[in-house]
Amino acid sequence: MLLILIGWWLLRTLGLRDQALRLVRKHCERSDVQLLDDSIALTGMRVVRNRRGRPGLVRRYAFEFTVTGEHRYDGYIDLHGQQQLHLEMAPHPFPGEAPDEHMHPSTSATIHRIH
């Protein structure tokens, strides 16, 4: 019975990872950036309560992306079950914007958060 339970949990975890990867790919396409290595990595799990007060797991997956192919930027996505809670990408230049323009000391840093 324990072996069946472990097997079910592993299959569910792989399915959730695939769901997270699909969401990240879609977001990168909409943002006109390239998902590097076409992969994500589970970096953490935590127990939280949902709206009904029941406990559940939130999984955090990290990924890397690039705008110009020269620099790597980090991002992460949080999933509660199959539901996306949060997706955040590190500050980066927008496609078509010169990298030096983004890194110029006279401009302030802008953080782009996608919820």
Secondary structure, DSSP 4 states (H G I P E B T S, - for coil): -HHHHHHHHHHHHHHHHHHHHHHHHHHHHHHT-EEGGG--EEEEEEEEE-TTS-EEEEEEEEEEEESSSS--EEEEEEEETTEEEEEEE---PPTTS-HHHHH-TTSPP---EE-
